[in-house]
Amino acid sequence: MILEGIQSYFGGIGNFYKHGVNNVQYLVSSVVDLSKIIDHFDKYPLISNKQADFILFKEILYLIKCKEHLTNEGVQKIVNLRASKNNGLSDELKQAFPNTIPVERPIIKNQTLDSDWLAGLTTAEGHFYSHVYKKK
């Protein structure tokens, strides 16, 4: 399984959780373990707007490492960062944190795509298919 390969690559960190028949989640939640993943993506940056989400996530992890999540002000900072991520806040979080002010989302300039990136994207998100149409 691909997820087992990813887990192995990162030194065996994280756990798998099965959700239904066709859904497996790979979850890394330890701050120490997440730092290993952060180091990887610092060395090999994401391309596209995923990099902006990564930068925001990294800032959230930094606040947690500094124990700011233990204060109301720190939690609000984290929610402000979360509000700027691609998916924003859930309705539940919006209601729980009505004073949220999203931070400015990092701007990721267009980067040159190379063949390795395209192969990775295709492996993760792409598919190839053919369709035969009846001649009219």
C-alpha positions in Angstrom: 0.0 0.0 0.0 1.2 3.5 -0.8 0.5 4.8 2.6 2.7 2.2 4.2 5.5 3.3 1.9 5.0 6.9 3.1 5.0 5.8 6.7 8.2 3.8 6.2 9.8 6.8 4.4 9.2 8.9 7.5 10.6 6.3 9.9 7.4 4.5 10.8 5.7 7.4 12.4 1.9 7.7 12.5 -1.0 5.3 12.5 -3.6 3.9 10.0 -7.3 4.1 10.6 -9.8 2.3 8.4 -13.0 4.1 7.6 -15.4 1.9 5.7 -14.4 -0.5 2.9 -12.4 1.8 0.7 -11.0 4.5 3.0 -7.8 4.4 5.0 -6.5 7.4 6.9 -2.8 7.9 7.7 -2.6 10.1 10.7 0.4 11.8 12.3 -0.4 13.8 15.3 2.7 14.0 17.5 4.4 17.4 17.4 7.8 15.6 17.3 6.7 13.4 14.5 5.1 16.2 12.5 8.4 18.0 12.7 9.9 15.2 10.6 7.3 15.8 7.9 7.8 19.6 8.1 11.6 19.1 7.6 10.9 17.1 4.5 8.7 19.7 2.9 11.1 22.5 3.9 13.7 20.6 1.9 11.4 19.6 -1.0 8.8 22.4 -1.2 5.3 21.8 -2.5 4.4 23.4 -5.8 1.1 25.2 -6.2 -1.2 26.6 -3.5 -0.6 23.6 -1.4 2.6 25.4 -0.4 0.5 28.2 1.1 -1.5 25.7 3.2 1.8 24.1 4.3 3.2 27.5 5.4 0.1 28.2 7.5 0.2 24.7 9.0 3.9 25.2 9.9 3.0 28.4 11.7 0.2 26.6 13.6 2.7 23.8 14.6 5.2 26.5 15.8 2.5 28.1 18.0 1.8 24.7 19.5 5.5 24.0 20.1 5.7 27.3 22.0 2.7 26.2 24.1 0.6 29.2 22.8 -2.4 26.8 22.3 -2.7 26.7 26.0 -4.1 30.2 26.2 -7.3 31.7 24.7 -5.2 34.2 22.7 -3.0 31.5 21.3 -6.0 29.4 20.3 -7.5 32.4 18.5 -4.2 32.9 16.7 -4.4 29.3 15.5 -8.0 29.7 14.4 -7.0 32.8 12.5 -4.3 30.9 10.7 -6.7 28.0 10.0 -9.3 30.4 8.6 -6.8 31.3 5.9 -6.2 27.7 4.7 -7.7 26.5 1.5 -10.9 25.0 3.1 -11.3 27.8 5.7 -13.3 27.2 8.9 -16.2 24.8 9.4 -19.5 26.4 10.4 -19.0 25.0 13.9 -15.6 26.8 14.3 -17.0 30.0 12.8 -19.7 30.0 15.5 -17.3 29.1 18.3 -14.8 31.8 17.3 -16.8 34.8 16.0 -13.9 37.2 16.4 -11.8 35.4 13.9 -9.7 37.5 11.5 -8.1 35.4 8.8 -4.4 36.2 8.3 -3.1 37.1 4.9 -2.7 33.9 2.9 0.9 33.4 1.6 1.2 34.2 -2.1 2.9 31.3 -4.0 4.3 32.5 -7.3 4.0 30.2 -10.3 6.8 27.8 -10.3 8.2 25.8 -13.2 6.7 22.3 -13.2 9.1 19.5 -14.0 8.6 15.9 -15.0 9.0 14.5 -11.5 6.2 16.8 -10.2 3.9 15.8 -13.1 4.6 12.1 -12.4 3.8 12.6 -8.7 0.6 14.5 -9.4 -0.5 11.9 -11.9 0.3 9.1 -9.5 -1.7 10.7 -6.7 -4.5 12.4 -8.5 -4.6 11.4 -12.1 -6.1 8.6 -14.1 -6.0 7.4 -17.7 -9.0 5.9 -19.4 -10.3 5.3 -22.9 -13.8 5.4 -24.1 -15.2 3.9 -27.2 -18.0 5.8 -28.9 -20.4 4.2 -31.3 -20.0 5.7 -34.8 -23.0 7.8 -35.8 
